[in-house]
C-alpha cells in the first residue's frame, strides 16, 4: 500500500483520480496489479535517471572544487612570491 501511494504521488495522480483508478483500469481491461507493475518499472527507471543526474552533478561539482583549490593554491603561491620579491628589493 505504501508503495502504491508513493507511485501515485510520484506521478502526481490526484486522490480523486486514484479513488476511481480501479474502475478506470477495469474499463481499460487492465488489472490494478498490472498497472502498478508497469508503474513500478517506470518509477524505478525515473529514480535511476535522477540518481545518474545527481552523480553527474556531484562529479562536476567535485571537479570544480578541485579546480578552485588549485587556483587558491596558485594564488597563495603567487602572493608568497610577491612578498619574497619585495623582501629582496
Helices and strands as residue ranges (DSSP letters): H 2-10, H 15-19, H 21-28, H 32-88
